Amino acid sequence: MGQLVAGLVVAMLLVACGASTAPRNPAPTDTSASASAPATAGATGSGSFAIAGLTASILPGGPPNPSTFATSFAKSTPVNGQVWERIAIHVSYQLAAGLTGKVRSVTVFPDGRTIEDSFDYPASALAGHFTIAHADGFALGDYQVVLTFEPTGESVTLTFAIT
């Protein structure tokens, strides 16, 4: 499991007028986060968050697409006769109109370890997302992502399973 955390990359990209920020690779931290009501495939109209969800893919330059939100992702996918390990899950969100400020993401892995990242969401943003990635694929189990809009402390909790 240490290899999972060591190989884990948490990158944040901002989708603002088609531009994106450079990905960051923060070190794992032992943090805990308080959360509001858990979400299923995605949350909409949750105070500071207009929408938030988990998806296997994002559309650069556009807002989150709730029709792609999921709570379960296959560990591997057959493509053209080969099996590909899932290496990325995107946490896609949009703040309520007019809001700007720091959004914090805390991902909790099945073994209890956490990875934290944050982003200063500007007024020009259409949406934002954090990418949870692992070059060797994800371990089976249940995961949790807590997004917090720091100016208000409001949070949304998204859960997913790797099956």
Buried (B, 14 or more C-beta within 10 A) or exposed (E): EEEBBEEBBBBBBBBBEEEBBEEBEBEBEEEEBEBBEEBEBBBBEBBBBBBBBBBBEBEEEEBBBBEBBBBEBBBEEEEEEEEEEBBBBBBBBBBBEEBBBEBBBBBBBBEEBBBBBBBEBEEEBBBBBBBBBBEEBBBEEBBBBBBBBBBEEBBBBBBBBBE
